[in-house]
Amino acid sequence: LITFPAATQYFMWEKMRLPIGATFCVMTLHFGQWMNRVFNFYFWARFPVNFTTPSLMIPSAIFLDVMLMMTGSYMFTALFGGMGWSLLFYPANWTWLAPFHLAVKHPSGPLMSIAD
């Protein structure tokens, strides 16, 4: 998951000195995922788009770009930026995972969450 943003980040940093490679790659990936969900799931298969779960990688990509901009070293960016990428991935997705942890009263009686 981190290989394509890292490769884009390398190209944009070496050729253009722009520290936005990972964010650019993730934004184009999200645009491609949106196109896939709308055209393939909704238009072609008539599958509800809200049943396809996204994954939000934008905060992780911004962190990776900031690490490259602050350190200027690929080694430290790979070590600390990769660690930050993985540590920010789950908390970034809490915004769309939060409704699944609400309590729901089932007809059979027990009070459970949608995630159960």
N, CA, C and O atoms as CSV, one atom per row, in Angstrom:
chain,resi,resn,atom,element,x,y,z
A,1,LEU,N,N,0.822,-1.196,0.000
A,1,LEU,CA,C,0.000,0.000,0.000
A,1,LEU,C,C,0.864,1.258,0.000
A,1,LEU,O,O,0.458,2.300,-0.514
A,2,ILE,N,N,2.041,1.154,0.572
A,2,ILE,CA,C,2.891,2.340,0.661
A,2,ILE,C,C,3.876,2.429,-0.505
A,2,ILE,O,O,4.541,3.454,-0.661
A,3,THR,N,N,3.986,1.388,-1.321
A,3,THR,CA,C,5.017,1.372,-2.364
A,3,THR,C,C,4.746,2.394,-3.466
A,3,THR,O,O,5.666,3.093,-3.891
A,4,PHE,N,N,3.516,2.493,-3.932
A,4,PHE,CA,C,3.215,3.453,-4.995
A,4,PHE,C,C,3.363,4.900,-4.526
A,4,PHE,O,O,3.953,5.702,-5.250
A,5,PRO,N,N,2.850,5.273,-3.339
A,5,PRO,CA,C,3.112,6.647,-2.881
A,5,PRO,C,C,4.598,6.929,-2.670
A,5,PRO,O,O,5.058,8.042,-2.926
A,6,ALA,N,N,5.348,5.936,-2.207
A,6,ALA,CA,C,6.785,6.155,-2.006
A,6,ALA,C,C,7.503,6.346,-3.338
A,6,ALA,O,O,8.390,7.193,-3.445
A,7,ALA,N,N,7.131,5.572,-4.351
A,7,ALA,CA,C,7.754,5.728,-5.670
A,7,ALA,C,C,7.390,7.068,-6.298
A,7,ALA,O,O,8.240,7.719,-6.905
A,8,THR,N,N,6.139,7.482,-6.157
A,8,THR,CA,C,5.732,8.789,-6.678
A,8,THR,C,C,6.429,9.914,-5.929
A,8,THR,O,O,6.813,10.926,-6.514
A,9,GLN,N,N,6.586,9.718,-4.626
A,9,GLN,CA,C,7.274,10.718,-3.822
A,9,GLN,C,C,8.739,10.847,-4.249
A,9,GLN,O,O,9.275,11.954,-4.310
A,10,TYR,N,N,9.375,9.731,-4.540
A,10,TYR,CA,C,10.768,9.769,-5.002
A,10,TYR,C,C,10.878,10.535,-6.317
A,10,TYR,O,O,11.752,11.389,-6.468
A,11,PHE,N,N,10.003,10.235,-7.259
A,11,PHE,CA,C,10.056,10.905,-8.563
A,11,PHE,C,C,9.816,12.403,-8.429
A,11,PHE,O,O,10.556,13.206,-8.998
A,12,MET,N,N,8.793,12.779,-7.687
A,12,MET,CA,C,8.469,14.206,-7.582
A,12,MET,C,C,9.523,14.970,-6.780
A,12,MET,O,O,9.729,16.160,-7.017
A,13,TRP,N,N,10.193,14.306,-5.836
A,13,TRP,CA,C,11.216,14.985,-5.051
A,13,TRP,C,C,12.510,15.127,-5.847
A,13,TRP,O,O,13.155,16.175,-5.796
A,14,GLU,N,N,12.893,14.088,-6.577
A,14,GLU,CA,C,14.150,14.134,-7.331
A,14,GLU,C,C,14.055,15.028,-8.564
A,14,GLU,O,O,14.990,15.774,-8.853
A,15,LYS,N,N,12.965,14.966,-9.278
A,15,LYS,CA,C,12.854,15.701,-10.541
A,15,LYS,C,C,12.343,17.126,-10.369
A,15,LYS,O,O,12.787,18.027,-11.080
A,16,MET,N,N,11.416,17.347,-9.436
A,16,MET,CA,C,10.776,18.656,-9.329
A,16,MET,C,C,10.944,19.320,-7.971
A,16,MET,O,O,10.552,20.475,-7.805
A,17,ARG,N,N,11.512,18.624,-7.000
A,17,ARG,CA,C,11.671,19.114,-5.631
A,17,ARG,C,C,10.339,19.519,-5.000
A,17,ARG,O,O,10.258,20.512,-4.277
A,18,LEU,N,N,9.318,18.749,-5.280
A,18,LEU,CA,C,8.009,18.969,-4.667
A,18,LEU,C,C,7.765,17.873,-3.638
A,18,LEU,O,O,7.788,16.695,-3.994
A,19,PRO,N,N,7.532,18.217,-2.378
A,19,PRO,CA,C,7.313,17.188,-1.361
A,19,PRO,C,C,5.844,16.777,-1.248
A,19,PRO,O,O,5.332,16.612,-0.140
A,20,ILE,N,N,5.170,16.612,-2.376
A,20,ILE,CA,C,3.749,16.255,-2.346
A,20,ILE,C,C,3.476,14.976,-3.120
A,20,ILE,O,O,2.338,14.740,-3.525
A,21,GLY,N,N,4.482,14.151,-3.334
A,21,GLY,CA,C,4.321,12.957,-4.166
A,21,GLY,C,C,3.354,11.947,-3.588
A,21,GLY,O,O,2.500,11.429,-4.308
A,22,ALA,N,N,3.469,11.656,-2.295
A,22,ALA,CA,C,2.588,10.662,-1.686
A,22,ALA,C,C,1.147,11.162,-1.657
A,22,ALA,O,O,0.221,10.396,-1.925
A,23,THR,N,N,0.952,12.424,-1.338
A,23,THR,CA,C,-0.401,12.974,-1.309
A,23,THR,C,C,-1.015,12.985,-2.700
A,23,THR,O,O,-2.195,12.671,-2.852
A,24,PHE,N,N,-0.243,13.338,-3.714
A,24,PHE,CA,C,-0.736,13.313,-5.091
A,24,PHE,C,C,-1.124,11.900,-5.504
A,24,PHE,O,O,-2.170,11.696,-6.119
A,25,CYS,N,N,-0.287,10.926,-5.171
A,25,CYS,CA,C,-0.581,9.536,-5.533
A,25,CYS,C,C,-1.833,9.030,-4.824
A,25,CYS,O,O,-2.654,8.344,-5.432
A,26,VAL,N,N,-1.982,9.362,-3.551
A,26,VAL,CA,C,-3.153,8.905,-2.800
A,26,VAL,C,C,-4.421,9.583,-3.306
A,26,VAL,O,O,-5.475,8.950,-3.362
A,27,MET,N,N,-4.337,10.856,-3.675
A,27,MET,CA,C,-5.524,11.534,-4.206
A,27,MET,C,C,-5.950,10.935,-5.540
A,27,MET,O,O,-7.145,10.772,-5.785
A,28,THR,N,N,-4.992,10.602,-6.410
A,28,THR,CA,C,-5.358,9.948,-7.670
A,28,THR,C,C,-5.880,8.542,-7.418
A,28,THR,O,O,-6.764,8.075,-8.136
A,29,LEU,N,N,-5.346,7.861,-6.405
A,29,LEU,CA,C,-5.865,6.538,-6.048
A,29,LEU,C,C,-7.299,6.632,-5.548
A,29,LEU,O,O,-8.133,5.801,-5.909
A,30,HIS,N,N,-7.598,7.629,-4.723
A,30,HIS,CA,C,-8.971,7.817,-4.245
A,30,HIS,C,C,-9.918,8.170,-5.388
A,30,HIS,O,O,-11.063,7.720,-5.407
A,31,PHE,N,N,-9.447,8.972,-6.338
A,31,PHE,CA,C,-10.279,9.284,-7.494
A,31,PHE,C,C,-10.563,8.024,-8.306
A,31,PHE,O,O,-11.690,7.818,-8.755
A,32,GLY,N,N,-9.554,7.185,-8.498
A,32,GLY,CA,C,-9.754,5.917,-9.210
A,32,GLY,C,C,-10.685,4.983,-8.466
A,32,GLY,O,O,-11.498,4.298,-9.088
A,33,GLN,N,N,-10.584,4.940,-7.139
A,33,GLN,CA,C,-11.496,4.114,-6.354
A,33,GLN,C,C,-12.921,4.635,-6.464
A,33,GLN,O,O,-13.863,3.847,-6.554
A,34,TRP,N,N,-13.088,5.940,-6.457
A,34,TRP,CA,C,-14.424,6.505,-6.606
A,34,TRP,C,C,-15.008,6.145,-7.967
A,34,TRP,O,O,-16.174,5.761,-8.062
A,35,MET,N,N,-14.198,6.267,-9.025
A,35,MET,CA,C,-14.667,5.893,-10.370
A,35,MET,C,C,-15.046,4.414,-10.414
A,35,MET,O,O,-16.059,4.050,-11.011
A,36,ASN,N,N,-14.247,3.571,-9.792
A,36,ASN,CA,C,-14.531,2.139,-9.761
A,36,ASN,C,C,-15.839,1.857,-9.040
A,36,ASN,O,O,-16.657,1.075,-9.523
A,37,ARG,N,N,-16.042,2.485,-7.891
A,37,ARG,CA,C,-17.258,2.218,-7.122
A,37,ARG,C,C,-18.505,2.712,-7.843
A,37,ARG,O,O,-19.531,2.031,-7.855
A,38,VAL,N,N,-18.419,3.879,-8.433
A,38,VAL,CA,C,-19.598,4.432,-9.094
A,38,VAL,C,C,-19.927,3.671,-10.368
A,38,VAL,O,O,-21.066,3.246,-10.560
A,39,PHE,N,N,-18.951,3.497,-11.232
A,39,PHE,CA,C,-19.238,2.878,-12.525
A,39,PHE,C,C,-19.414,1.368,-12.435
A,39,PHE,O,O,-20.322,0.824,-13.064
A,40,ASN,N,N,-18.574,0.676,-11.675
A,40,ASN,CA,C,-18.662,-0.784,-11.635
A,40,ASN,C,C,-19.724,-1.285,-10.671
A,40,ASN,O,O,-20.506,-2.172,-11.015
A,41,PHE,N,N,-19.759,-0.726,-9.465
A,41,PHE,CA,C,-20.717,-1.230,-8.492
A,41,PHE,C,C,-22.118,-0.681,-8.736
A,41,PHE,O,O,-23.094,-1.431,-8.720
A,42,TYR,N,N,-22.216,0.641,-8.964
A,42,TYR,CA,C,-23.540,1.244,-9.051
A,42,TYR,C,C,-24.143,1.128,-10.445
A,42,TYR,O,O,-25.252,0.616,-10.595
A,43,PHE,N,N,-23.441,1.590,-11.453
A,43,PHE,CA,C,-24.019,1.600,-12.802
A,43,PHE,C,C,-24.078,0.211,-13.428
A,43,PHE,O,O,-25.046,-0.113,-14.115
A,44,TRP,N,N,-23.060,-0.609,-13.200
A,44,TRP,CA,C,-23.004,-1.901,-13.883
A,44,TRP,C,C,-23.732,-2.996,-13.102
A,44,TRP,O,O,-24.514,-3.746,-13.686
A,45,ALA,N,N,-23.488,-3.101,-11.794
A,45,ALA,CA,C,-24.046,-4.196,-11.007
A,45,ALA,C,C,-25.243,-3.785,-10.161
A,45,ALA,O,O,-25.860,-4.638,-9.524
A,46,ARG,N,N,-25.586,-2.502,-10.139
A,46,ARG,CA,C,-26.689,-1.979,-9.312
A,46,ARG,C,C,-26.507,-2.331,-7.834
A,46,ARG,O,O,-27.470,-2.625,-7.127
A,47,PHE,N,N,-25.252,-2.295,-7.387
A,47,PHE,CA,C,-24.916,-2.563,-5.994
A,47,PHE,C,C,-24.849,-1.224,-5.273
A,47,PHE,O,O,-24.240,-0.293,-5.799
A,48,PRO,N,N,-25.446,-1.085,-4.094
A,48,PRO,CA,C,-25.434,0.210,-3.402
A,48,PRO,C,C,-24.008,0.658,-3.069
A,48,PRO,O,O,-23.216,-0.120,-2.537
A,49,VAL,N,N,-23.696,1.889,-3.378
A,49,VAL,CA,C,-22.342,2.397,-3.177
A,49,VAL,C,C,-22.004,2.494,-1.696
A,49,VAL,O,O,-20.834,2.387,-1.329
A,50,ASN,N,N,-23.005,2.694,-0.832
A,50,ASN,CA,C,-22.700,2.808,0.587
A,50,ASN,C,C,-22.330,1.467,1.213
A,50,ASN,O,O,-21.927,1.442,2.376
A,51,PHE,N,N,-22.447,0.359,0.500
A,51,PHE,CA,C,-21.989,-0.930,1.012
A,51,PHE,C,C,-20.530,-1.196,0.671
A,51,PHE,O,O,-19.960,-2.169,1.164
A,52,THR,N,N,-19.909,-0.362,-0.156
A,52,THR,CA,C,-18.488,-0.513,-0.464
A,52,THR,C,C,-17.709,0.384,0.484
A,52,THR,O,O,-17.941,1.592,0.525
A,53,THR,N,N,-16.800,-0.186,1.236
A,53,THR,CA,C,-16.112,0.575,2.273
A,53,THR,C,C,-14.854,1.234,1.722
A,53,THR,O,O,-14.053,0.574,1.060
A,54,PRO,N,N,-14.668,2.515,1.983
A,54,PRO,CA,C,-13.441,3.186,1.561
A,54,PRO,C,C,-12.347,3.017,2.612
A,54,PRO,O,O,-12.608,2.560,3.725
A,55,SER,N,N,-11.166,3.376,2.263
A,55,SER,CA,C,-10.086,3.476,3.245
A,55,SER,C,C,-9.436,4.832,3.054
A,55,SER,O,O,-9.051,5.194,1.942
A,56,LEU,N,N,-9.315,5.568,4.123
A,56,LEU,CA,C,-8.819,6.934,4.043
A,56,LEU,C,C,-7.321,6.930,4.301
A,56,LEU,O,O,-6.881,6.613,5.406
A,57,MET,N,N,-6.534,7.280,3.289
A,57,MET,CA,C,-5.079,7.273,3.408
A,57,MET,C,C,-4.483,8.670,3.306
A,57,MET,O,O,-3.260,8.807,3.291
A,58,ILE,N,N,-5.302,9.700,3.237
A,58,ILE,CA,C,-4.790,11.054,3.024
A,58,ILE,C,C,-3.950,11.549,4.209
A,58,ILE,O,O,-2.884,12.116,3.970
A,59,PRO,N,N,-4.367,11.367,5.482
A,59,PRO,CA,C,-3.490,11.807,6.580
A,59,PRO,C,C,-2.150,11.075,6.604
A,59,PRO,O,O,-1.126,11.671,6.937
A,60,SER,N,N,-2.149,9.804,6.257
A,60,SER,CA,C,-0.892,9.058,6.217
A,60,SER,C,C,0.024,9.590,5.128
A,60,SER,O,O,1.232,9.700,5.336
A,61,ALA,N,N,-0.534,9.922,3.969
A,61,ALA,CA,C,0.280,10.457,2.877
A,61,ALA,C,C,0.824,11.840,3.216
A,61,ALA,O,O,1.965,12.157,2.879
A,62,ILE,N,N,0.026,12.655,3.872
A,62,ILE,CA,C,0.513,13.977,4.281
A,62,ILE,C,C,1.649,13.825,5.282
A,62,ILE,O,O,2.631,14.564,5.228
A,63,PHE,N,N,1.517,12.867,6.196
A,63,PHE,CA,C,2.589,12.618,7.163
A,63,PHE,C,C,3.861,12.160,6.459
A,63,PHE,O,O,4.956,12.589,6.825
A,64,LEU,N,N,3.734,11.300,5.457
A,64,LEU,CA,C,4.898,10.828,4.707
A,64,LEU,C,C,5.573,11.983,3.967
A,64,LEU,O,O,6.801,12.061,3.938
A,65,ASP,N,N,4.795,12.869,3.375
A,65,ASP,CA,C,5.369,14.026,2.685
A,65,ASP,C,C,6.037,14.990,3.658
A,65,ASP,O,O,7.090,15.550,3.352
A,66,VAL,N,N,5.437,15.186,4.818
A,66,VAL,CA,C,6.028,16.081,5.816
A,66,VAL,C,C,7.337,15.502,6.339
A,66,VAL,O,O,8.283,16.249,6.590
A,67,MET,N,N,7.406,14.189,6.508
A,67,MET,CA,C,8.654,13.566,6.953
A,67,MET,C,C,9.761,13.776,5.928
A,67,MET,O,O,10.898,14.058,6.306
A,68,LEU,N,N,9.455,13.644,4.641
A,68,LEU,CA,C,10.472,13.884,3.618
A,68,LEU,C,C,10.890,15.344,3.598
A,68,LEU,O,O,12.068,15.655,3.418
A,69,MET,N,N,9.936,16.236,3.782
A,69,MET,CA,C,10.252,17.657,3.757
A,69,MET,C,C,11.096,18.045,4.976
A,69,MET,O,O,11.991,18.883,4.863
A,70,MET,N,N,10.823,17.450,6.126
A,70,MET,CA,C,11.569,17.800,7.334
A,70,MET,C,C,12.955,17.173,7.363
A,70,MET,O,O,13.922,17.831,7.747
A,71,THR,N,N,13.065,15.911,6.963
A,71,THR,CA,C,14.357,15.239,7.057
A,71,THR,C,C,15.191,15.407,5.798
A,71,THR,O,O,16.405,15.594,5.892
A,72,GLY,N,N,14.579,15.346,4.629
A,72,GLY,CA,C,15.326,15.406,3.379
A,72,GLY,C,C,16.075,14.124,3.069
A,72,GLY,O,O,16.831,14.062,2.099
A,73,SER,N,N,15.872,13.109,3.880
A,73,SER,CA,C,16.567,11.832,3.719
A,73,SER,C,C,15.555,10.739,3.420
A,73,SER,O,O,14.509,10.640,4.061
A,74,TYR,N,N,15.893,9.918,2.430
A,74,TYR,CA,C,14.992,8.815,2.098
A,74,TYR,C,C,15.003,7.739,3.173
A,74,TYR,O,O,13.983,7.090,3.408
A,75,MET,N,N,16.143,7.542,3.830
A,75,MET,CA,C,16.223,6.504,4.852
A,75,MET,C,C,15.340,6.848,6.058
A,75,MET,O,O,14.570,6.010,6.526
A,76,PHE,N,N,15.456,8.074,6.551
A,76,PHE,CA,C,14.632,8.465,7.695
A,76,PHE,C,C,13.159,8.583,7.313
A,76,PHE,O,O,12.275,8.314,8.126
A,77,THR,N,N,12.906,8.983,6.082
A,77,THR,CA,C,11.518,9.025,5.617
A,77,THR,C,C,10.938,7.625,5.556
A,77,THR,O,O,9.782,7.414,5.923
A,78,ALA,N,N,11.733,6.660,5.094
A,78,ALA,CA,C,11.244,5.282,5.036
A,78,ALA,C,C,11.019,4.717,6.432
A,78,ALA,O,O,10.024,4.033,6.670
A,79,LEU,N,N,11.938,4.997,7.361
A,79,LEU,CA,C,11.801,4.452,8.716
A,79,LEU,C,C,10.651,5.103,9.480
A,79,LEU,O,O,9.723,4.426,9.921
A,80,PHE,N,N,10.725,6.412,9.628
A,80,PHE,CA,C,9.739,7.103,10.454
A,80,PHE,C,C,8.442,7.394,9.703
A,80,PHE,O,O,7.361,7.339,10.289
A,81,GLY,N,N,8.544,7.699,8.426
A,81,GLY,CA,C,7.342,7.934,7.633
A,81,GLY,C,C,6.536,6.669,7.426
A,81,GLY,O,O,5.306,6.700,7.463
A,82,GLY,N,N,7.226,5.544,7.206
A,82,GLY,CA,C,6.519,4.264,7.076
A,82,GLY,C,C,5.839,3.850,8.367
A,82,GLY,O,O,4.733,3.308,8.352
A,83,MET,N,N,6.512,4.111,9.497
A,83,MET,CA,C,5.904,3.807,10.786
A,83,MET,C,C,4.686,4.706,11.021
A,83,MET,O,O,3.645,4.241,11.486
A,84,GLY,N,N,4.822,5.984,10.698
A,84,GLY,CA,C,3.690,6.898,10.854
A,84,GLY,C,C,2.544,6.572,9.916
A,84,GLY,O,O,1.378,6.731,10.277
A,85,TRP,N,N,2.873,6.109,8.698
A,85,TRP,CA,C,1.845,5.690,7.737
A,85,TRP,C,C,0.980,4.598,8.354
A,85,TRP,O,O,-0.248,4.673,8.316
A,86,SER,N,N,1.624,3.588,8.920
A,86,SER,CA,C,0.858,2.464,9.468
A,86,SER,C,C,0.133,2.849,10.752
A,86,SER,O,O,-0.965,2.354,11.006
A,87,LEU,N,N,0.719,3.714,11.561
A,87,LEU,CA,C,0.060,4.102,12.805
A,87,LEU,C,C,-1.113,5.049,12.578
A,87,LEU,O,O,-2.039,5.079,13.389
A,88,LEU,N,N,-1.096,5.820,11.500
A,88,LEU,CA,C,-2.196,6.746,11.210
A,88,LEU,C,C,-3.310,6.119,10.387
A,88,LEU,O,O,-4.377,6.716,10.242
A,89,PHE,N,N,-3.083,4.931,9.846
A,89,PHE,CA,C,-4.071,4.351,8.937
A,89,PHE,C,C,-5.379,4.013,9.661
A,89,PHE,O,O,-6.452,4.368,9.174
A,90,TYR,N,N,-5.312,3.341,10.802
A,90,TYR,CA,C,-6.541,2.966,11.503
A,90,TYR,C,C,-7.261,4.165,12.126
A,90,TYR,O,O,-8.477,4.267,11.963
A,91,PRO,N,N,-6.579,5.083,12.832
A,91,PRO,CA,C,-7.318,6.237,13.370
A,91,PRO,C,C,-7.924,7.134,12.296
A,91,PRO,O,O,-8.939,7.786,12.544
A,92,ALA,N,N,-7.330,7.179,11.117
A,92,ALA,CA,C,-7.901,8.000,10.044
A,92,ALA,C,C,-9.225,7.435,9.558
A,92,ALA,O,O,-10.052,8.173,9.022
A,93,ASN,N,N,-9.437,6.149,9.734
A,93,ASN,CA,C,-10.666,5.519,9.278
A,93,ASN,C,C,-11.760,5.499,10.344
A,93,ASN,O,O,-12.845,4.971,10.095
A,94,TRP,N,N,-11.500,6.061,11.520
A,94,TRP,CA,C,-12.514,6.088,12.564
A,94,TRP,C,C,-13.730,6.909,12.165
A,94,TRP,O,O,-14.824,6.652,12.667
A,95,THR,N,N,-13.577,7.882,11.286
A,95,THR,CA,C,-14.709,8.742,10.932
A,95,THR,C,C,-15.817,7.963,10.248
A,95,THR,O,O,-16.992,8.244,10.483
A,96,TRP,N,N,-15.479,6.992,9.406
A,96,TRP,CA,C,-16.539,6.220,8.759
A,96,TRP,C,C,-16.806,4.904,9.479
A,96,TRP,O,O,-17.802,4.242,9.186
A,97,LEU,N,N,-15.937,4.503,10.418
A,97,LEU,CA,C,-16.202,3.297,11.204
A,97,LEU,C,C,-17.055,3.581,12.440
A,97,LEU,O,O,-17.626,2.655,13.016
A,98,ALA,N,N,-17.151,4.841,12.855
A,98,ALA,CA,C,-17.854,5.186,14.089
A,98,ALA,C,C,-19.319,4.763,14.107
A,98,ALA,O,O,-19.766,4.280,15.147
A,99,PRO,N,N,-20.105,4.908,13.033
A,99,PRO,CA,C,-21.511,4.500,13.114
A,99,PRO,C,C,-21.711,3.003,13.343
A,99,PRO,O,O,-22.771,2.587,13.811
A,100,PHE,N,N,-20.712,2.195,13.020
A,100,PHE,CA,C,-20.866,0.755,13.202
A,100,PHE,C,C,-20.688,0.319,14.648
A,100,PHE,O,O,-20.953,-0.838,14.974
A,101,HIS,N,N,-20.247,1.214,15.520
A,101,HIS,CA,C,-20.069,0.877,16.923
A,101,HIS,C,C,-21.197,1.407,17.803
A,101,HIS,O,O,-21.087,1.388,19.029
A,102,LEU,N,N,-22.278,1.879,17.186
A,102,LEU,CA,C,-23.432,2.334,17.948
A,102,LEU,C,C,-24.278,1.144,18.377
A,102,LEU,O,O,-24.310,0.115,17.703
A,103,ALA,N,N,-24.948,1.292,19.486
A,103,ALA,CA,C,-25.786,0.210,19.993
A,103,ALA,C,C,-27.053,0.071,19.161
A,103,ALA,O,O,-27.667,1.065,18.772
A,104,VAL,N,N,-27.438,-1.174,18.894
A,104,VAL,CA,C,-28.630,-1.474,18.102
A,104,VAL,C,C,-29.442,-2.514,18.859
A,104,VAL,O,O,-28.892,-3.499,19.352
A,105,LYS,N,N,-30.728,-2.300,18.952
A,105,LYS,CA,C,-31.617,-3.251,19.616
A,105,LYS,C,C,-32.166,-4.205,18.566
A,105,LYS,O,O,-32.929,-3.801,17.689
A,106,HIS,N,N,-31.777,-5.467,18.660
A,106,HIS,CA,C,-32.262,-6.474,17.729
A,106,HIS,C,C,-33.643,-6.972,18.161
A,106,HIS,O,O,-33.976,-6.914,19.345
A,107,PRO,N,N,-34.442,-7.456,17.220
A,107,PRO,CA,C,-35.777,-7.950,17.585
A,107,PRO,C,C,-35.743,-9.135,18.546
A,107,PRO,O,O,-36.688,-9.345,19.306
A,108,SER,N,N,-34.667,-9.905,18.515
A,108,SER,CA,C,-34.606,-11.070,19.398
A,108,SER,C,C,-34.273,-10.696,20.830
A,108,SER,O,O,-34.389,-11.537,21.721
A,109,GLY,N,N,-33.866,-9.469,21.076
A,109,GLY,CA,C,-33.685,-9.051,22.446
A,109,GLY,C,C,-32.342,-8.468,22.821
A,109,GLY,O,O,-32.323,-7.467,23.537
A,110,PRO,N,N,-31.203,-9.021,22.388
A,110,PRO,CA,C,-29.932,-8.501,22.911
A,110,PRO,C,C,-29.572,-7.150,22.309
A,110,PRO,O,O,-29.891,-6.848,21.159
A,111,LEU,N,N,-28.911,-6.367,23.108
A,111,LEU,CA,C,-28.426,-5.068,22.670
A,111,LEU,C,C,-26.997,-5.247,22.177
A,111,LEU,O,O,-26.101,-5.560,22.961
A,112,MET,N,N,-26.782,-5.051,20.888
A,112,MET,CA,C,-25.470,-5.278,20.288
A,112,MET,C,C,-25.124,-4.094,19.394
A,112,MET,O,O,-25.946,-3.204,19.177
A,113,SER,N,N,-23.913,-4.094,18.885
A,113,SER,CA,C,-23.532,-3.071,17.912
A,113,SER,C,C,-23.631,-3.663,16.512
A,113,SER,O,O,-23.710,-4.881,16.346
A,114,ILE,N,N,-23.627,-2.796,15.511
A,114,ILE,CA,C,-23.690,-3.279,14.134
A,114,ILE,C,C,-22.438,-4.078,13.801
A,114,ILE,O,O,-22.488,-4.996,12.982
A,115,ALA,N,N,-21.311,-3.736,14.433
A,115,ALA,CA,C,-20.059,-4.446,14.179
A,115,ALA,C,C,-20.111,-5.881,14.692
A,115,ALA,O,O,-19.369,-6.732,14.200
A,116,ASP,N,N,-20.967,-6.168,15.665
A,116,ASP,CA,C,-21.077,-7.544,16.173
A,116,ASP,C,C,-21.886,-8.323,15.198
A,116,ASP,O,O,-22.120,-9.514,15.403
